[in-house]
């Protein structure tokens, strides 16, 4: 199997799940070529894995002008009808206004470069992650180059503007769609024709549980950890506020924040406002190995987001036997079982967040019990090996015109994984 992966910016420090998925498919013998619209900055390269992927990825921008002209001229001459169909598709899915038209022309230009490169490399199929602007490029490139495409639908942001990003058209034209959760699939079903529902499969983002050792919970420590973008939408102001409440009952509680983002300065100021500067540590982006070390050195993982899909960082924390406190939104409840592997709290409620964290800080045996339950959940339903094997089967079957179930049972997936050993 010879396929291409496309994202808007690859590889990023926050998209390690895509890198792992590519690596897992390669281990199954798939030739995977990585494409990206833009080249990530050096701040995104936090480990050797990212640097290797960046060196081996084809970047559409900035364009090689000679190749751009050659690509589009070749596409026009090889099939004027197909080229005109692609132009019509780009026109019909453009965003409103002059700005939308200009952006669509840019996407069309990028799609020509991509279509030609896919043809030169004799690639069978194109798969896209994050189906907004790069999804539009993938869809138009598929029409230009006369090859199939698919995409992984994450949410939540595309569901805020589904018409702007022509989600219905993308679902109609895709060979198949991977949805990261039942919730994600249900939101896509709102915009997809009934006849297309059967090609919308649930394939979880996954982690390798074997990379994580079980955390040894001790009664004396009170360490909290957050990993992710430093943006208000992640609920970090609520977390910092809740930490101020926690300090009254747990004076020695600390919070480590791994990651970076646009709101870091404001968040650092907020820690000063709540007199928490000595209790909160900002450590910036970290490599995958460093992230695992931070996870091993904490007691409770906290993610109070307002908008998510199914966060991979929660899977990583649970794989290490950490209880998690997070919000009851989107597909998170499909991963975190309230009262079993952690606590689900209302988004934006600092008091509820503080209360749930406090329950775990008070009882290291409860942390140990929830941690074991969380690891078992990840091993059974969010295992990278099984999910990548499932993805391989979906791609292979779709290319052969065969049907696959929306989501096989855990027993079927385990049997499938064992058959590959």
N, C-alpha and C positions, 0 to 999 in steps of 0.2 A: 504494500500500500504506500502510495506517494502523495502526501497531502501538504497543504500550506496552512499556517496559522497567521491570522492578522489581528492586531490590536492598534489602538491609536498611538500608544507610546509603550514600547517594550524594550528591555525589561525594566519595570519599576520596582522600587523597594516594597511597595504596598501590594504588588500583584504576584507574589511568590507562588500562589496557587496555580497560576497559568504556567509558570516555569516548571513546576512539579508535574503538571499534567502532560506537558510536552515531553519531559524526561521519561515519564512512565510509558507513554506511547512508543517512544524510541526503544525502550527496553523490550517491547513486544515485537520489535522488528519493523515498525512503521518508519518510513523516511518522512521526517517532519521538517519543512522549511519554514523559518519564522520571518514574517514581514511586519513592518510597523510604519505607520504614517510619519511619525516624528521620532527623532533620536532622543533618548532620555539624557538629562544632564548628569554630571558627575555625582551630584548629591544623591542620585537614585542608585548608584552602584555601590552597594554596601558589603559586597562579598565577592569571592571568585566566581560564584555561579552566575551572578548578573554580568560580570565582565566578559565571561565566555559567551554568554548569549548575545550580548551587545556586539561582539566582534563577528558573530555568525548570522546576524540579522540584516535583511535588506531593508533600507530606509527609503521611502518614497520621497520624503522631503529632507533637505532641499533637492529639487529635481535636477537631474542631468538633462540639460535642455536638448541636447542632440538625441538622447534616448527618448525623451518625451515626444519630440517631433516624429522620430522614426516609429515609435510605438503607435501613435494615432494614425499616421499615414498607412502603416501596415494593416491596422485594423479596418480602416476605411476600404482599402483596396481588396482585402481578403473577403469582406462581406459588407457591402454598402447597406444592405437591408438590415443586417444585424446592428450595424453602427447607428442607423436611424432609429431602430427600436430602442436602443440604449439611451439615445438622446431624448426620445419621447418619455421613457421611464424616468429619467432625471428631471424632466420638465414637470411631469405629473406628481412627483413626490417632493418637489421643492418646498421650502418653507416660505411663508408669506413675505411680501415686500421685496424691495430692491436688494436688501441685505441677504435675504434668503436666496434670491436668484444668484447673487455673486458667489455665495458659499457653495451652491449646488454646481456651479460651473467649475469651482475648484475641486469639488469631489469627483466630478466627471473627468477632469484632467488627471487626477490621481488614479482613478479607476483604470484609465487607459494604460498608465505605466504598470500598474499591478497586473492587468489582464495580459499584457505582452510578456511580462516576466514569468507569469504562471505558464504561459504557452512555451516559452523558451526552455523552461525546466521540465516540461512534460508532466506537470502536476495534475493528478486526477481530480482533486477536490479542494475547495477552500473553506476553512472554518474560521469564524470570527468570534472574538470575545468582546463583550460590552457593545451592544448593538445600537449605539447612537451614531456618531459621525462615521466611525470606521465601519459600522454595519451598513451605512449607506454606500460607502466606497465598495464594500464587498458585493452588495447587491448589484450595483451598476457594472462592476468588473465582471461578474458572472454573466450578465447579459452581453457585454462586449466580447468576452472571450469564449462564450458558449460552453462553459463548464458549470458544474453544480457548486452550490455554496450552502452552508448551514451556519448557525450561530448559537452561542450560549447566552441565554437570557438571565441576567442577574437581578435587575431591579436594585433599589426601588425607583431610581431617578427617571428611567425611561417611562415609568407608569405615571409620572407627573405630567409628561408631555408626549403622550403616545401618538397624537396626530401630527405633531411637529416632526417626529422621527419616522413617520409612515410605518408604524409597527405592524399594522394589518397587512400591508403590502409585502413587508419582509417575511412575515410568517407564511403568506400565500406562496411566495416564490422559493422559499428555502426548501432544500431536500429534506431536512428535519430540523427540529429546534430542541436544544437541551435547556431544560428549566432546572434551576438549582434546588427547588423545593416544590411541594404541592401548592403552597401559597403563591409562589411565583407563577406556576402553571395556571392557576385559577385566574390570576390577573390578566395573563395573556389570552386566556379563553374568552374574556370579555370582548376582545377585539378580533379574535380569529373566527372564521366561519366554522360551523360545526364539522364540516367535512375535513377540516385540517387538524382537529383535536388529536387524532390518533397518531400523528407524526410529532407530537410535542411530548418528549420523553423527560423523565425526571432522572437527572444524573447529578449527584451531589459533588461539590468540591470536596476533596478529601485530604487527609494527612496520613503519614506513615506512623502508626503508633509505636513501632519499634525504635523510632528515633528518640522517644521520650521514656525516661525512667519515672516510676512513681515517686512523687514528692513525699518525704517523710515529715508528717505534720507533728510539730512540737507544741506543747501547751504555752510556752513562754513568748513566742514570737507573734507579732501582729503586723504583717507585711501585706500591703495591697499592691496590685499591679494592673496597669492599663497599657495596652499596645494598640497603636493605630494612628490615624491622621489626627493632627491637632487642629480640629475644627469644631465649632460650637454644635454642629449637627450631631456630633458624637456624644453629646451630653456631658462634656467635660466640665462646664461651669456648674452643673448639678452635682457632679462627683466631688468637686472641690468644696462646694457648699455643704455636702453631706459629711465630708471629712471634718469640717468645723464642728458639726454636731457630734461626730464620733469621738473627738478629742476629749469631750467631757467625761465619757465613760472609759475611754482607752487612750490615756495620755501619751503612750509610746507608739501609737499607730503611725505608720509611714506609708507613703504612696510613691511608687516609681512609675514615671510616664515615659514609655518608649515610643518614639516616632517624632514626626515634625509636621508642620503645616502652617496655613495662613494665620491662625489665631494664637500662635505660641506666645507672642508678646503680651496679648491681652490676658491669656491664662496665667502667665507668670505674674502679671499685675494683680490678678484676682487672688493668688495665693498670699500676696502681701496684704491685701485688703482683709482677708480672714485670719491673718497672723499665722500662716501655715508655711512660711518660706523654709523653715528648718525641717518640716515634715514631708515636703514634696520635692522630688528629684526629677528633673527633666534631663534625659540622656540622649535625645535625638534618635535618628535612624540607626539601626543596628543590623549586623549580618544575621543570617539565619541561625548560625551556631550561637551567636551571642544572645539572640532572642530565646533560644532554648535554655541558655544558662540563667537568664532572668526569670524564666518560668520556674526553673528548679529551685530558685531562691526566694519563693514567695509563699503566701498562705491562702490568699483569696484573689481570684481574678475578677475584675469589674469592668463591665462595658455598658454604660447607661445610654446608648444611642437612641436617637429619635427616628432614624431611617437606616435600615439595613436590609440585606438579603438573608443569608445564613453565614455569619462571619467565620472565616477560617481560623481566625485567632482564638475564637471560643473552642473550636475543635482541638487546637494545639494545647490550650490550657487543660481541657478535659482529658486529653490523651496522657497528660502528665499527672493526672490524679488530683487536679485542683478543682475545688468547688467554685462555681461561678455565680456572680450576681449580675443580672442583665435585665433588659426591658422586654415586656410582653408585646412584641411587635413582629409583623411580617412572618417569616418562616422560622424565627428563633425557637419557638415552642416545639418545632419538629426535631430540634437538637437537644435543647435543655428541658428536662422534665422537672417542673416546679416541685420543690420539696424532696426530690430524689437525687438529682445531680447538681442542684443549685437552687437559686430563687429567681423568679420572674417578678419584676416590680413594675408599677405604672410608669411610663416615661415622663420625665420632668418632675418627679416627686422626690425631692431630696430627703424628706423624713422617712419615707418607705425604704429608700435605698440605704440610708444609714441604719435603719432597724434590721434589715436583712443581713447586712455586713456584720453588724454587732453580734447577731446570733451565731455566726460562724467564728468570729474572733473569740467568743466565750467558750467554744466547745471544739477542741482539736479532734476529738473522736468523731464528732459529726462531720467535720471537714474530711476526715479520712474515709468515712462511710460514703459520703457524697462523691468524693474523688474517685473511688473505685467504681461507683455506678456510672459516672461520666466517662471513664476510660472504656468501660464495657460498651457503652452506647456508641462511642466513636469506632471501636473495633468492629462492631456489627454493621453499622449503617453509614459510616463516613470514612471508610478505609480506602486510601488512595489506590491500592492495588486492585481492589474489587471494582471501584468506580471507573478506573481507567480501562479495565477489561470490559466493563459494561459499555463504555464509550466506543471502544474498538468494535464491539459487536454491532452497535447501532450504526456506526459509519459503514462497516462492511456490508451489513444487511441492506442499508439504504442504497448503496451503490449497486447492489444486485437486484434491487426492486423487491426485497423481501420485508416482511413486517416484523417488528419487535414489540414486546409489551411496553406499556408506558413506564412501568417500574416492576421488575421481578421481585418476588418475595426475598426476605433475608436468607431463607434456606436455599432457594435457587441460586442466589448470588454466592453463597458460601460453597455450594457444590461446584459452581462454575469456576471459582477461584482454586478449589482443590484439584480440579481437573487439569489446571495449568502447571501444577507443581511437578 
